[in-house]
Amino acid sequence: MKKASVFRSHSVIPAPTLVKPRKTPVQSRSTETVRAIKQATIQVLLETGVGRLTTTRVSQRAGVSVGTLYQYYPNKNALLHAVLKERLGFIAVTMERACAANRGSSVEQMARAVTLAYIEAKLHAVRESVALYAAAESGDAQAILTSMRKRVTTALVEMLKTAPGVRFPDLAMTVLVYYTAIAGTMREVLEAGASRALVEATRRELVLLAEGHLTRACRLVETANQRIGKENRLQTTAGGY
């Protein structure tokens, strides 16, 4: 697939020491200001790429002074981290809810439901997702990525533990492979433009991949009734000889 590489060429963000917001908005006006700053960040990121994004450009686009922006975000990194954290948090919450809703279902149903939930979460804001991939590649953004990945994989593990009649010999590795496969595929799809035909094909293929991987990775667990029935059949067969 062809990459939208405009953001790849500026994938390393300078690393100022401060990355946390200076303060959290509590009044409605402050909340609107922060929302405007975040939206402006995405817009500038889409236009220029991460390498040319500056707090000055963002403040101009948001219609606020640089001083106002600095009240909330001390530097470019803090701004990018806030936008990235919000976006990844949305995906994590979506997956946690999907996993909770499908506990106790069959492995096939789990695979289909959570895969489609992930796809839809990534498609919620395609251009923004693509723009933020470069921000996510910076070294000091790894903590945000690690936290999000842990939330999603933990939710998947806890869901799969409830699948009836099966067990997973190496559940952590099974989930890691599954998550890596769908996340990597969705990045390729988004960076290739996410056309309707491509998205539909991706839905179909990723569901097949998920179902195949998760159903092959588990083992059937014999229930007490199944074990008793097997023993009775063996005894009957032995008596016939």
Secondary structure, DSSP 4 states (H G I P E B T S, - for coil): ----TTTGGG------S--S-S----SHHHHHHHHHHHHHHHHHHHHH-GGG--HHHHHHHHTS-HHHHHHH-SSHHHHHHHHHHHHHHHHHHHHHHHHHHTTTS-HHHHHHHHHHHHHHHHHTTHHHHHHHHHHHTSGGGHHHHHHHHHHHHHHHHHHHTT-TTEE-TTHHHHHHHHHHHHHHHHHHHHHTT--HHHHHHHHHHHHHHHHHHHHHH-EE---HHHHHHHHHHHHHHHHH-
